[in-house]
Amino acid sequence: MQFSDEEIGNLSIDKFIFHVVHQRTDEPILLDETPIGDFEDFFLARAMETLKGNRFLFADGSITRTLLKQILDDDKAFVPVSKTLAQAFHAGRDKRIKAGVMILMQLSTGKRRLLSLLKYDHEEAVTYDITDDAKAILKAIANSFTKSPDALQKSALIEILDDAESIVVIDKTVRHEITDFFRGFLACKRLYDDEQMTKVVEAVVVEIAKRHQDELPNEITQNIRDRYYETVQKRERFDANDFFSEFFGSHGSTNVRASFDKLLVKKGMQGEAFKFDKGAVKKRRPQKYKTAEGVKIEIPEQASDTFKTANTDAGTVVTITTRRLSSL
């Protein structure tokens, strides 16, 4: 799921409601109306933060997908469906889930329509007023929406088309995946598995080594696949910021980071966090050749596309294309 700058600039909230869930009662507190007032920008920002999350698809037969599609097909279905979703969300029993609210929003930008589900935990905040005689009066507010990263526990941004769909999810409980509770509520599955994502990141760093071979040291460019293999073996999970800092170190310039981020977006991996599949990558060794005349040739992995052979009647023709030839 990607948005142009123009689409983000034109994004608006068409419908908004929330219901109180997991407050230690048998049923949620269902509301008929929750006017958004002057807080549209606040909730738009929370919805767009979800784009930094992991990509999913609805599983076959997902009831949540069916309900959300009703909203898109029938303008009058928004509030009734939101109540049904809140009841389903509330029914899930997980001791880690705190009391809070489930927010449902319908968004639009141009011809695109999206749905946003947010689970906000109730956080107690303390505010104060200053009186005319210079005294401060403290006030406790239990039911509040804050910008605290810990308060927005779960979020999903969903786009449903006739022949396709896209879900982006952030679940703070397990950032690299999704809790069984939230997976069951959405009835979804990961768009890419760990093996696929591990291989995609390998392709990204290999491409980075080619694009920035004049900036990066030989210790990185000439052993890029082995370096990636070793990184995967000692790290459990992929997070873009942590991985980039460790993999490129002090050589991770602004230009290198820009290429890294663009390639992740291009390959549909923006914001993904996942568990490395350690068996998905192998150590690569240089290709070694020896001619009948005793000439030895060793081609490092990053230069494999500069080496070609062709069989002719006169023998095998070896072609090596280089930007610069140096004597040893």
N, C-alpha and C positions, 0 to 999 in steps of 0.2 A: 504494500500500500504506500503510494508516494503522492506528494502534493507539490505543485509548482508554487512559487512565491505568490503568484496572483491568486491561486486557489486558497492559500492560507489567509491572504489578506481579505478575501471575500467570505470567509467562513462565518457562519452565524448559527445561533441556536434557535430552532423553530419551536421546539416543545421541550418542556422541562418539568420533572416531578421527582420527588423522593419519598421513600417510606422508611420507617424506623424498624430495624431488624436486630435480632440477636440480643434483645434486652431482657433475657431470662424469663420470657413468657411463652405460652404455647403458640400464640399468634403474633404476627408483626402488627405495628400500628400503621394502618393504611390511610393515606390521605387522598382527597379528591382534587386538590389544587395546591401548588406551591409556587406562586409567582416569583420569577427570577429577579425582578426589580432591576437595580443598577449593577448587578453582579455578573452580567453576561461575560465580560472579559475574563473575570476570575475563573469561571468554570470552563470557558473555552481553552484557557491555558492549561488547566488540569487535563482536559481531554486530549490536547495535542501532545502533552508529555508522554502519552501512551505510545506514540510513534517510536519511542526509544526502546520498545519492548520486543518480544519474540513473536514470530509469525505462526499462525495456526489456521486450520480449516475445521469446519463443522464435520463431525462424524455423521455417517449415514443414519437417518432417522432422528436427528437431533430435534427434540421438542423446543428447545430455546430458539433454534433457527426458525422453526415453523411459527412461533409466536412473534418473533421480531419481523418476519416477513409480513405478518398480518398488519403490523403498524404501517409498513411501507405501502400496502395495498389498500388500506382503509383509514382515512383520517380520524375516524371516530374510535379507532381501536387503541389509541395510545394509552389512555389512562387505564382502561380495563386490563390490557395486557401487562402494563407496569405492575398492577396489583398481583396478577398471577405470577409474574417473575419474582416479585418480592416474597410471596408465600413460598415459592420453591427455594429461594435463597435462604429464607429463614428456617426452612425445614431441615436444611443440612446441619448435622451435629458435628462440631469440631471445637474442642476446648480452646484451641488457639484463636478462635474468632471472637473479637471483642464486639460489644454493643456499638451500634452506629447506624448509618443510613445507607440504603442502596439508591443511587441516583440513576435515572434513565433520561437521556437526552436524545433528541432527534436534531441532527445537524444538516446543513446544506451549504454547498458552494458551487455556484454555477448550476449545472444539471445533476451534480452528484449529491446523493443523500446518504447519510451515515447515521449510525446509532452508537451511542457511548454509554457504557455501563461503568459506574464508579462505586466502590465500597469505601466509605469514609468511616474511620473509627471516631468515636466520641473522645475528644481530648479536653481535659480540664485546663482552662486558661485563667489567668488572673489579670484583671485590668484595674485601672484606678482613675478616679476623678479628683481634681484639685478644687477645693472650695474657696470661697472668697477670703476666708481667714487663713489661707495658706496651709490647709491641712489636706492630706491625701487620704482618700477613702478607697480601700481595696474591695474589688468585687470578683467573685468566682463565677465563671461561666462554664458550665459542664457541656452543653450542646453547642459545638462551634465547628465551623469549617476553617481550617488553617492551611497555610502553604507548607507546613511541615511535611517532609518526605515520609515520615513515619505514619502520618494520619491517613494518607491515601494508600490503603493497603492493597487494593486490587482494582484493576481497570482493564477494560476491553473496548477497543474501537473497531467497529464492524461495518463492512460494506457488503451488501448482498445484491447481486445482479441476477438476471434471469438464468445465466449459464455459468456464473462464477461467484466467488465470494472471497473475502479477505478479512482476517481477524488479526489484530495485534493485541498482545496481552502483556501486562506487567503484573506479576504476583510477587509482592515484596517478601512473602514467607520463604519462597524458593526462587530467587531472581533468575537462575539459569534454566528454570523449568516452570512448572505450574503445580499447585497442590492438587491432590486427588479431589478435594472438595470443589475447587473452582473448575477443574476439568470436567467433573461430573455435572456441575450446574450448566456449563456451556455445552457440554457434550461435544468436545472438540479433540483434535489430534494435531500434533506438530506438523507444520508444513514440510520441514526438512528434518531428517533424523541426524543423530550425532555423527555418524560416519560421513554423511554427505557434507555436513557443515565443516567437519575437520578437513576434508579434502578441498572444499572451497577456499578456506583460509590459506591452505598451502598454495593454491593457484594464485591467490592474491599476493602473497609475499614473493613468489617467483616472478610475477609481473613487476612488482616494485623493484626487485633487483635489476631487471632489464631496463626499466625506465630511468633509474637513478644510479646506473653503474659508475657514472663519473663523480657522483657525490658520496656514495657509500664505499667504505673500505673493502679491500679484497677479502678480509676475514668474514665478511657477510656475503658479498656477491658470489664468491667462488665456492662457497659451501652452503648455499641457501637452503637446499633441501635437507641436508644433514643437520643444519642449525635448527630448522623447523622440527625435525624428528626429535632432536634432543629436548627442545622446548616442550613439545607435547608429552614426552615421557616424564617430565618432572612437574608438569602443571596438571591439575585436575580439570580446570574449567577455563573457558574462553570468555574474557571480558575485554572489549576492544581497547579501552584505555590501559588496563594493566598489561595486556599482551603487547601492545605497541611499545610501551615504555621498556619492558624487559627485552623484547626481541631486538629493537633497534638502538636502545640505550641513548647515549649522547649524540648518536648520528641520526636520530629521528627528528630531522629538521621540520620546519613548517611545511615545506614543499613535499617532503616524503609523507607527512601525516595527511596532507590534503589528498594525495594520490591514494593513500590507504583508505581513507573515508569514502572517496568517490568510487573506488572499486567495490567496496562493501555494498554501497547503494546499488551499483550496477548489477551486482550478483544477487540482489534481494536479501542481503544480510545485515542491513543497517539496524543497529540496536540489538542484534541477536546475542544472547548469552547462552552457553551450552556446555555440556560435559564433553571433553575431548574423547574421541575414540582412539585409543593408543595403537590399536591394530590397523588403523586406516592409513597409516603412513609408514614408509619403509626408507631405510638408508639408501641413498643413491651413491654410486661410485663413478669415477671418471671412465669414459669409454676408452679402451686401449687397443691399439692396432699395431701390427708389424708387417712391413712389406717384405716381399721376397728378397729384396736387396738389403734388408737389415735395418731399414729406417723405422724408427719407433714414433708413434703418434699417440698423444694422450689428450683427449678432449674433455675438459671439465663440463659439468652439467649446464652451467649458465651459458656456455658457448656452443651447445649442441646444434643450434639452428644455423651456425656458421660453417658447419662441416657437411660436405656432400660427396657421395661417390657415384660413379657411373661406369658401367662395364662397356668396353668397346672392343673391336677386333684386335686393337693393339695392346689391350690390357685394361686395368682399372684406373680410371682417372679420379684423382682426389682433388677436391676444390675446397680451399679454406678462405673465407672472406673475412678480412680484418680491417679495422680502422687505422691500426698502426702496428708495424712489425719492429720488434726490438731484438737485439742480439743478447745472448746470455754470457 
